[in-house]
Amino acid sequence: MYKSTINVLRYIIIILIFSCSKTNANNDSQIVGKWMEFSATPASNYSACDFQGSYIDLKSDNSYSEYSKCSNKITGGTYSKVGNTIVVTSSAFPIPVTLNIITLTSTDLILEDTFMGSTDRVTYKR
């Protein structure tokens, strides 16, 4: 009886480990893709043109490109996702910036960062 209980517990643990790993992998891959800048707060930190075609394209190789409609420029760099944060390092400004993931679904991405006491929250849509 003792041996069969141990075997059942091992089986349950193995199932839990693999099911958790699969969930995390799906969530990590969910962030990959092109996200259009939709809205932001505080609005006073942004221009109307920010929401007329600006985007960030997060690639599966942990690189990204970002297009600013206001400046009509594309920049890029690398990113890494750890839990509910993304650390972004731009090739133009090579100092890592940590962004908090507030929402991540198949259609919505909301990122938040605090810099010099000001907190910005940007909503992206697919």
NORNORNOR-V694518 format. One record per residue. N is the residue number from 1. SS is DSSP state (helix for helix, strand for strand, loop for the rest). PSI is psi as a letter, one per 30 degrees, with the letter a starting at -180 (* if undefined). D_LAST is the distance of its C-alpha to the last C-alpha in Angstrom with 1 decimal. Layout:
n=N ss=SS psi=PSI d_last=D_LAST
n=N ss=SS psi=PSI d_last=D_LAST
This chain:
n=1 ss=loop psi=e d_last=53.8
n=2 ss=helix psi=e d_last=52.7
n=3 ss=helix psi=e d_last=51.4
n=4 ss=helix psi=e d_last=49.4
n=5 ss=helix psi=e d_last=47.8
n=6 ss=helix psi=e d_last=46.8
n=7 ss=helix psi=e d_last=45.4
n=8 ss=helix psi=e d_last=43.3
n=9 ss=helix psi=e d_last=42.0
n=10 ss=helix psi=e d_last=41.1
n=11 ss=helix psi=e d_last=39.2
n=12 ss=helix psi=e d_last=37.3
n=13 ss=helix psi=e d_last=36.4
n=14 ss=helix psi=e d_last=35.3
n=15 ss=helix psi=e d_last=33.0
n=16 ss=helix psi=e d_last=31.5
n=17 ss=helix psi=e d_last=31.0
n=18 ss=helix psi=e d_last=29.2
n=19 ss=helix psi=e d_last=27.0
n=20 ss=helix psi=e d_last=26.0
n=21 ss=helix psi=e d_last=25.3
n=22 ss=helix psi=e d_last=23.1
n=23 ss=helix psi=e d_last=21.0
n=24 ss=helix psi=e d_last=20.6
n=25 ss=helix psi=e d_last=19.6
n=26 ss=helix psi=e d_last=16.9
n=27 ss=helix psi=e d_last=15.5
n=28 ss=helix psi=e d_last=15.9
n=29 ss=helix psi=f d_last=14.2
n=30 ss=helix psi=f d_last=11.2
n=31 ss=loop psi=f d_last=10.4
n=32 ss=loop psi=k d_last=10.7
n=33 ss=strand psi=a d_last=8.1
n=34 ss=strand psi=k d_last=6.5
n=35 ss=strand psi=k d_last=5.0
n=36 ss=strand psi=k d_last=6.0
n=37 ss=strand psi=k d_last=9.0
n=38 ss=strand psi=e d_last=9.4
n=39 ss=strand psi=l d_last=12.8
n=40 ss=strand psi=l d_last=15.5
n=41 ss=strand psi=k d_last=19.0
n=42 ss=loop psi=k d_last=21.6
n=43 ss=helix psi=f d_last=20.7
n=44 ss=helix psi=f d_last=23.9
n=45 ss=helix psi=g d_last=22.5
n=46 ss=loop psi=l d_last=19.9
n=47 ss=loop psi=l d_last=20.3
n=48 ss=helix psi=e d_last=18.8
n=49 ss=helix psi=f d_last=17.7
n=50 ss=helix psi=f d_last=15.4
n=51 ss=helix psi=g d_last=13.0
n=52 ss=loop psi=h d_last=13.6
n=53 ss=loop psi=f d_last=11.7
n=54 ss=loop psi=k d_last=11.9
n=55 ss=strand psi=l d_last=9.6
n=56 ss=strand psi=k d_last=10.3
n=57 ss=strand psi=j d_last=10.3
n=58 ss=strand psi=j d_last=11.8
n=59 ss=loop psi=l d_last=14.0
n=60 ss=loop psi=f d_last=16.1
n=61 ss=loop psi=g d_last=19.2
n=62 ss=loop psi=g d_last=18.3
n=63 ss=strand psi=l d_last=18.1
n=64 ss=strand psi=l d_last=15.4
n=65 ss=strand psi=k d_last=15.2
n=66 ss=strand psi=k d_last=14.3
n=67 ss=strand psi=k d_last=14.6
n=68 ss=strand psi=j d_last=16.3
n=69 ss=loop psi=e d_last=16.6
n=70 ss=loop psi=e d_last=19.7
n=71 ss=loop psi=f d_last=21.6
n=72 ss=loop psi=h d_last=20.2
n=73 ss=strand psi=k d_last=20.3
n=74 ss=strand psi=k d_last=18.4
n=75 ss=strand psi=l d_last=19.5
n=76 ss=strand psi=a d_last=19.0
n=77 ss=strand psi=b d_last=20.5
n=78 ss=strand psi=l d_last=20.1
n=79 ss=strand psi=l d_last=18.7
n=80 ss=strand psi=k d_last=19.8
n=81 ss=strand psi=k d_last=18.5
n=82 ss=strand psi=j d_last=21.5
n=83 ss=loop psi=b d_last=21.1
n=84 ss=loop psi=h d_last=19.1
n=85 ss=strand psi=l d_last=19.3
n=86 ss=strand psi=k d_last=18.0
n=87 ss=strand psi=j d_last=20.7
n=88 ss=strand psi=k d_last=19.6
n=89 ss=strand psi=j d_last=22.4
n=90 ss=strand psi=k d_last=22.0
n=91 ss=loop psi=f d_last=24.4
n=92 ss=loop psi=f d_last=25.3
n=93 ss=loop psi=i d_last=26.0
n=94 ss=loop psi=h d_last=27.0
n=95 ss=loop psi=k d_last=27.2
n=96 ss=loop psi=k d_last=24.9
n=97 ss=strand psi=k d_last=22.7
n=98 ss=strand psi=k d_last=21.8
n=99 ss=strand psi=k d_last=18.7
n=100 ss=strand psi=k d_last=18.7
n=101 ss=strand psi=j d_last=15.7
n=102 ss=strand psi=e d_last=16.0
n=103 ss=strand psi=k d_last=13.2
n=104 ss=strand psi=j d_last=11.2
n=105 ss=loop psi=a d_last=9.8
n=106 ss=loop psi=f d_last=7.8
n=107 ss=loop psi=f d_last=5.2
n=108 ss=strand psi=k d_last=6.8
n=109 ss=strand psi=k d_last=8.5
n=110 ss=strand psi=k d_last=11.7
n=111 ss=strand psi=k d_last=14.1
n=112 ss=strand psi=k d_last=17.7
n=113 ss=strand psi=l d_last=20.6
n=114 ss=strand psi=k d_last=24.2
n=115 ss=strand psi=k d_last=26.2
n=116 ss=loop psi=h d_last=29.7
n=117 ss=loop psi=f d_last=29.6
n=118 ss=strand psi=k d_last=26.5
n=119 ss=strand psi=k d_last=23.4
n=120 ss=strand psi=k d_last=20.0
n=121 ss=strand psi=k d_last=16.9
n=122 ss=strand psi=k d_last=13.5
n=123 ss=strand psi=k d_last=10.4
n=124 ss=strand psi=k d_last=7.0
n=125 ss=strand psi=l d_last=3.8
n=126 ss=loop psi=* d_last=0.0
